[in-house]
Amino acid sequence: MNTIISIMKRNYKILLAVVFLSVTLFAFKIKSASEADPDKDKLLLELLTFVIEKGHYSPAAIDDNFSKGVYKDYIQALDPSKRFFLQSDIDEFAKYELELDDQLMNKDLTFFTLTYDRLIQRMNESQGFYKEILKTAFDYSIDESFNTDYEKAPYAKNQDELKERWRKQLKLSTLSSLTDRLKIQENKGKLSKAETDLISNPLQDNDEVVSPAETKKEVSKEDATPKSFEELEKETRASTAKSLDEYFGFMKDLDRNDWFSVYINSITARFDPHTNYFAPEEKERFDVSMSGTLEGIGARLQKKNDYTEISELISGGPAWRGKELEAGDLVVKVAQGDGQPVDVVGMRLDDVVKKIKGPKGTEVRLTVKKVDGTIKVISIIRDIVEIEETYAKSSIVNKNGLKYGVIYLPKFYINFENKDGRDAGKDIALEVERLKQAKVDGIVLDVRDDGGGSLSTVVDIAGLFIEQGPIVQIKSAGRKKEVLYDRDKKIEWDGPLVIMVNSFSASASEILAAAIQDYKRGVIIGSKQTYGKGTVQNVIDLNQFVRSNEFGDLGALKTTTQKFYRINGGSTQLEGVSSDVVMPDRYSYLKMGERDVDNAMPWDKIDAAEYNVWNNNHSNFSKAILHSKERIAANPQFKLIEENAKWIDSRSKENEYSLNIDKFRKAQVAIEEKAKKYKPIFDYKNDLKFTSLPYEIEQMSKDNVLKEKRDRWHESLSKDIYVEEALNILDDLQAKANVKNSLPDNKLKKEKLAKS
C-alpha cells in the first residue's frame, strides 16, 4: 500500500542527527558488490536499526518480545503454506526465537544463514516432489479431503508426510481445474446441436445476420470433439506442472540478497506495518509508482520460462511509438547502442529490466523472437515514459437535464525529483477547470482503492474546494503539532461535491475525505469506514550515511516519522473516516483494514484546529444524506450486495475441501447455484452514458490504446451502482434556484446560493 510521504524540508530535520552520528559506520571494510560478503548485510542491519531508532515516531524496544515478533513474521514469510520446512527445521529454528534481538544488535547473521540455506535445500527437495507426483493420474474416487487453513496446520514431521501434503495440494489444484474443464465440455455438448444448426443454416436476429464463418471461429473441430475423462485429467496435470515449473523458475531467480530483504523487512515491520526496507530495485519501483514516470522504452515485461516476454506496451512510450515491438515478443538479446549484444535468455527478470531501461535519449537494441518465430533486431531511443494509469482522469455524464463530472484519482502522485513534473494537485486542478468549462453542475471525486501518496498534494486538492483554512494536523515525536493550511482564498469549485471512498481508501485519501467532511463541504459516501492509516512516512536514502560505498546501492528505508490528525483533532489511525452515507459492498465483512494489521500504531487525538464550517450547503445538505440513506435502504440491488457480503464472509471461513470428485463437484454445484442469486450484481447497468472531455476525444482519435482504456472505464462506470448513487446525491445537492456554475463570479454565485 502506498504511503503518505511528507516532502517538507523541516521533516528531514528530525533525521539530521543521524547524519552526524553515523561516523562509526564508515569503519566497515568495503568490498566489491559482486562478492558474497556478509559485511554488506551487517552494514545494512546497523544502518537500519540506527536510522529507525533515531528517526521513527515511536521506536519499539528491541527486546525478547521484539525477537518473537520478528521470528514469527519471518518464518511465515519464508513458508506461508508450510510446504517446505519440516517440524525438525522449526524445532532447530525455534532455539533462536528469543535471540534475534541480540543478533540484531551484534550484527550476527547466524539465524538468517541457517534459515536461508535450509530453505534452498527444502525447495530443491520439493521440486522433486511435484514432478514425481504429477507423473501419474490421481484417483479421484477416494474419499479424502484437504484443509487450506495453513496457519493452523502443523508442519510435516518428515519427508513422507511433507510429500503427502504436496500430493493433496496438487490433487486439489488439479481437481478444481478438471472440474472446470468437464463443465466447459458439458456446456459445449448442450449447445453443440444448436451451434451445428447455426453453422449450416444461419439465422437472422434483430436484423443482423450471423455468418457461418464467424460461428465456425467459435466452434472449431477440436472443440466439437469431446475429450475423454483421461485426456482431460492428463491435461490438468500437465497444466499444473507447467505452472509449478514457472513458479520454481521465479524462485530460482531470487538470490541471497532477495531473501535477506525478506529478513530485514520482518525486522522493520515490528516497528510498525509501514516501516519497510527498499532494496535498490524496490526503491526504483516505488519512485515510479509515486511519480508515474520512468526513463526507458515503455514496455512491461514478464518472465516466460527462460525468456523475457513483452506483456504490454505503454501507450505513448517510445516502444509504442516505434510500432515494431509487440506484446508477445520474446527478448533474446539486449545491446546498448551499437555495443555487443548480451544474451538474456535465462537471466533474472530484474537484470533484464536493468539492461533495457536507461537515460532519455540513449539507444537500446533488442533482439526479439516474434510470435511467428522470426528473429528481428529493434532499435529504440529511450525517453520519459508516463504511466497513464497513475494519473487522474475525468468523465462527463448527463442526468435529469443536468451535467456532472466524475474525476478518478488512483493515487496522490508526485515527482520528488522534478518540481515541474506532474503531480496530483496540479492535475486535479486542471480536471476541475476543464469540467467548469464544460459547465458541469456537480463533481464526484472518486478515491476508491486509492492507497495514498504525497501529503502536499492532499493540501492542494482539498484547497480547490474551500476558501482557505487548515487541511490536516501533523505531530512529530516530542514536538508541537503543525497545521498545514490552504492559504489560497480562491475556490476552484464551490458547487455540489461528493467524495467516494471504500475500505481500501487509505492515508492521503483519508486526509482529503476527513477535511471535506469536517468542513461539511461535500458528502462522503462509500464503505462503513476507510482503511485507517494515520501515519506519515519518509523515504531515507541509506547511501548517504556511508563514504566510498563500493558495495553499490544499499537501497532506502521508508520509516514512520509522524502521525496526522483531522482538523477536528481526531486521528484516522485504525478508525479511518466514517462515510456520511454507508453503501453496502461485497467485502465489508472481511478483515482488511489497518485495525486488522499486526503491530499497528494506536489511535489517539489532539486539540482541534480553528476552522469554519462551509456555510453554503443550506438545508439540502442534510436532506441529501437522508434521501440517499432512504434510497439505499429501499434499493433491492444494495440489499443483494449486503447479502452477498455476508455470504462471502461465511465462504472465507470454509477451508475443508473434499478430494473425491463426486463430492467436490456436488459442493461446487451448490456454490454455483447460490452464486446465481448474486449474478444481478454483475449484470447491473445504470443506463447512464459517460463520455470523455473534448481534449481527450481528440487524443483518442490518434491513440487506439487510450481509446480502448477509456471505453473500458466508461463501460465500468455505466455498471457502477455506487457512482449512480453519487450522482443522485448531486441531484439532491442542487440549489433550488438551480444556479449554474457557469456564472463567472464566485462571489455572485455564493450570494445566489445563500438566498436559495
Secondary structure, DSSP 8 states (H G I E B T S, - for coil): ---EE---HHHHHTTHHHHHHGGGGGGS----TTS--HHHHHHHHHHHHHHHHHH-SS----SHHHHHHHHHHHHHHH-TTS-S-BHHHHHHHHTTTTTHHHHHHTT--HHHHHHHHHHHHHHHHHHHHHHHHTTS---TTS--EEE--TTTS--BSSHHHHHHHHHHHHHHHHHHHHHHHHHHHHHHHHHHHHHHHHHHS--EETTEE--HHHHHHHS-HHHHS---HHHHHHHHHHHHHHHHHHHHHHHHH--HHHHHHHHHHHHHTTT-TT-EEE-HHHHHHHHHHHHSEEEE--EEEEEETTEEEEEEE-TTSHHHHH----TT-EEEEEEETTS--EE-TT--HHHHHHHH---TT-EEEEEEE-TTS-EEEEEEE-EEEE-GGGS-EEEEEEETTEEEEEEE-S-B---TT-TTS--HHHHHHHHHHHHHHTT-SEEEEE-TT---BBHHHHHHHHHTSSSSEEEEEEEETTS--EEEEE-----S--S-EEEEE-TT--THHHHHHHHHHHTT-SEEEESSB-----EEEEEEEGGGGSTT-TT----EEEEEEEEEE-TTSBB-TTT--B-SEE---TTTTS--SGGGSTT-----B------------TTHHHHHHHHHHHHHHH-HHHHHHHHHHHHHHHHHT--EEE-SHHHHHHHHHHHHHHHHTTHHHHH------EE--HHHHHHHTT-HHHHHHHHHHHHHHTT-HHHHHHHHHHHHHS-TT---TT-S-HHHHHHHHHH-
